[in-house]
């Protein structure tokens, strides 16, 4: 996996979602996190850090790529990836995250309607994909991880983000992309959102019946056995020091001859973070 990621690095220091694809902030940050612990990757890591610094926008945030004209959710990836090495850039990004949030419902009647129809507390918000949008599980969990990496744990927005994730949990399982309920029934959980929410809550020392039910759901066998989903499950299991034999075996079976998972640097980085020795 490491050799594939080294080969997949673009001339600008970043990574795309496929070999030779244009660089984006998400895969660049994820690969940076995956490679940073090994001295043998020092040159690639240094180039990636330089790329992220160059792509930071004047307002402190990051778009999806260097050419993006608006900061958004990938700011969290960049902050997390740079937190240990570039305090100035990461702090500016963290400040952007703290100053932005998803839509919050303040009208009492609308809030009650959301509680009745969607079974959520719409007065609680997390983070959106883009400024001015509704909050979603993935950017909220990712932002909590980024802010935790910056040692920002007690801020009111962090505490609200925790409440948002707990409020949006599906009652008997994990997390979907946002609301847990739609029209007549609970929505099904997804591996990606459930794993990331669990990782974020664990980093913030939140363990309760909600996280236990999600953890139990993630451990079951009935899911789509893709490399992407196995990588997310492995990453969470590693954080709780759960046995990784199932995940390692599955990912080894799915690994391509070039060392990648799905030919995708992001999926490969997630798999590497989830399965390598601490």
C-alpha positions in Angstrom: 0.0 0.0 0.0 2.8 2.4 0.9 4.5 1.9 -2.4 1.3 2.5 -4.3 0.7 5.8 -2.4 4.3 6.9 -3.1 3.8 6.3 -6.8 0.4 8.0 -6.9 1.7 11.3 -5.5 1.2 14.0 -8.1 3.8 16.6 -9.2 2.1 19.2 -7.1 2.5 17.1 -3.9 -1.1 16.0 -3.7 -3.1 13.0 -4.4 -6.3 12.4 -6.4 -9.0 9.7 -6.2 -7.2 7.7 -8.9 -3.7 7.2 -10.2 -2.9 10.3 -12.3 -6.1 12.1 -11.3 -6.0 15.8 -10.3 -5.2 16.5 -6.6 -7.9 17.1 -4.1 -7.7 18.1 -0.4 -9.4 15.0 1.0 -7.2 12.3 -0.5 -4.1 14.4 0.0 -4.9 14.9 3.7 -5.8 11.3 4.2 -2.6 10.0 2.6 -0.6 12.5 4.6 -2.1 11.1 7.8 -1.4 7.6 6.7 2.3 8.2 5.7 3.4 10.6 8.4 4.5 8.0 10.9 7.2 6.4 8.8 10.6 8.1 8.3 10.9 6.5 4.9 8.0 8.7 3.6 9.6 12.0 4.8 10.0 13.4 1.3 6.5 12.6 0.2 5.1 13.9 3.4 7.0 17.2 3.2 5.7 17.8 -0.4 2.1 17.0 0.7 2.3 19.4 3.6 3.6 22.1 1.3 0.7 21.5 -1.1 -1.9 21.8 1.6 -0.3 25.0 2.8 -0.4 26.4 -0.7 -4.0 25.5 -1.2 -5.2 27.2 2.0 -7.5 30.1 1.1 -7.3 33.6 2.5 -10.2 33.0 4.9 -8.3 30.2 6.5 -10.3 27.3 5.0 -9.8 24.9 2.1 -12.0 24.1 -0.8 -12.2 20.7 -2.4 -9.1 21.5 -4.5 -6.7 24.3 -5.1 -8.9 25.9 -7.8 -12.0 26.0 -5.6 -13.2 29.5 -4.8 -15.0 28.7 -1.6 -13.9 27.0 1.6 -15.9 24.0 2.8 -15.9 20.7 4.6 -12.4 19.6 3.4 -11.0 22.2 5.7 -11.4 19.6 8.4 -9.3 17.1 6.6 -6.5 19.7 6.1 -6.6 20.9 9.7 -6.4 17.3 10.9 -3.5 16.5 8.6 -1.5 19.6 9.5 -2.3 19.8 13.2 1.0 18.1 14.3 3.3 19.9 11.9 2.0 23.3 10.9 0.3 25.0 13.8 -0.3 28.4 12.1 -2.1 27.0 9.0 -4.0 24.4 11.1 -5.1 27.1 13.6 -6.4 29.4 10.9 -8.3 26.4 9.5 -9.7 25.5 12.9 -10.9 29.1 13.4 -12.7 28.9 10.1 -14.4 25.7 11.3 -15.4 27.2 14.6 -17.0 30.2 12.8 -19.1 28.1 10.5 -22.0 25.7 11.1 -24.9 24.1 9.5 -28.3 25.7 9.4 -29.9 26.0 12.9 -33.7 26.1 13.3 -34.6 28.9 15.7 -38.3 29.2 15.1 -40.3 27.3 17.7 -43.0 26.0 15.4 -40.5 24.8 12.8 -38.4 23.1 15.5 -41.5 21.3 16.8 -42.4 20.2 13.2 -38.9 18.8 12.7 -39.2 16.9 16.0 -42.6 15.5 15.0 -41.8 14.6 11.4 -38.1 13.9 11.3 -37.6 13.0 15.0 -34.6 15.4 15.4 -33.8 18.4 17.5 -33.3 21.0 14.7 -32.1 23.6 17.1 -28.9 21.6 17.4 -26.5 21.8 14.5 -23.2 20.4 13.4 -21.2 21.2 10.2 -22.3 21.3 6.6 -20.5 20.4 3.4 -20.6 24.0 2.3 -21.4 27.2 4.3 -25.1 28.0 4.4 -26.3 24.4 4.0 -27.8 21.9 6.5 -25.5 20.0 8.7 -24.6 16.3 8.0 -23.0 13.5 9.9 -19.8 13.1 8.0 -18.5 16.7 8.0 -19.6 17.0 11.6 -17.6 14.0 12.7 -14.7 14.9 10.6 -14.6 18.5 12.1 -14.7 17.1 15.6 -11.7 15.0 14.8 -9.9 18.0 13.3 -10.7 20.2 16.3 -9.7 17.4 18.7 -6.3 17.2 16.9 -6.0 20.9 17.7 -6.7 20.2 21.4 -10.0 22.1 21.0 -12.3 19.9 23.1 -14.3 22.2 25.4 -15.4 24.8 22.9 -19.2 25.3 22.8 -19.3 24.3 19.1 -17.5 21.0 19.8 -19.9 20.2 22.6 -22.8 21.0 20.3 -21.3 18.8 17.6 -21.3 15.9 20.0 -24.9 16.5 20.8 -25.7 16.7 17.1 -24.2 13.3 16.4 -26.0 11.7 19.3 -29.3 13.3 18.3 -28.9 12.1 14.7 -28.1 8.5 15.6 -30.5 5.9 14.3 -32.2 4.5 17.4 -31.2 0.8 17.0 -28.0 0.9 15.0 -25.6 3.6 13.8 -25.7 6.7 11.5 -26.9 7.5 8.0 -25.8 10.6 6.2 -28.0 12.9 8.3 -31.5 12.5 9.6 -32.1 9.1 11.3 -35.8 8.9 10.2 -37.7 9.6 7.0 -41.4 9.6 6.4 -42.4 6.3 8.0 -39.3 4.5 9.2 -35.7 4.7 10.3 -33.1 5.1 7.6 -30.5 2.4 7.3 -27.0 3.1 8.7 -24.0 3.3 6.5 -20.6 2.0 7.3 -18.7 5.2 6.4 -20.8 7.5 8.5 -21.1 5.1 11.4 -17.4 4.4 11.6 -16.4 8.0 11.4 -19.0 9.1 14.0 -17.8 6.4 16.4 -14.1 7.4 15.9 -14.9 11.1 16.6 -17.0 10.3 19.7 -14.4 8.0 21.1 -11.7 10.6 20.6 -13.9 12.9 22.8 -14.4 10.1 25.4 -18.1 9.7 24.6 -19.2 6.1 25.1 -22.9 5.3 25.9 -25.7 3.1 24.7 -25.9 4.9 21.4 -22.2 4.2 20.6 -22.6 0.6 21.8 -25.5 -0.1 19.5 -23.6 1.4 16.6 -20.5 -0.6 17.5 -22.6 -3.8 17.6 -24.1 -3.0 14.2 -20.6 -2.3 12.6 -19.4 -5.7 13.8 -22.2 -7.7 12.0 -21.6 -9.5 8.8 -24.5 -8.2 6.6 -23.0 -5.3 4.6 -21.6 -4.7 1.2 -18.1 -6.2 1.3 -16.3 -3.4 -0.5 -12.7 -2.3 0.1 -14.0 1.1 1.1 -16.3 -0.3 3.8 -13.7 -2.7 5.1 -11.2 0.1 5.4 -13.6 2.2 7.5 -14.5 -0.7 9.7 -10.8 -1.6 10.2 -10.0 2.0 11.1 -12.6 2.1 13.8 -11.7 -1.3 15.2 -8.1 -0.2 15.5 -9.1 2.7 17.6 -10.8 0.4 20.1 -8.0 -2.2 19.9 -10.5 -4.8 18.5 -9.1 -7.8 16.6 -8.4 -6.9 13.0 -8.0 -10.3 11.5 -11.3 -10.1 9.6 -10.5 -6.7 8.2 -6.9 -7.5 7.3 -7.9 -10.8 5.5 -10.7 -9.1 3.6 -8.5 -6.1 2.5 -5.7 -8.5 1.5 -8.1 -10.4 -0.7 -9.4 -7.1 -2.3 -5.9 -5.6 -2.7 -4.9 -5.2 -6.3 -1.6 -6.2 -7.8 -0.4 -2.6 -7.7 -0.8 -2.6 -3.9 -3.9 -0.4 -4.0 -7.5 -0.8 -2.9 -9.8 0.0 -5.8 -6.9 2.0 -7.4 -7.9 4.8 -5.1 -5.4 6.7 -2.9 -8.1 7.7 -0.4 -9.4 4.1 0.1 -5.8 2.8 0.2 -4.9 5.4 2.8 -7.9 4.5 5.0 -7.0 0.8 4.7 -3.4 1.5 5.7 -4.4 3.6 8.7 -6.8 0.8 9.7 -4.6 -2.2 9.4 -1.0 -1.2 10.0 0.6 -1.9 13.4 0.3 1.0 15.9 
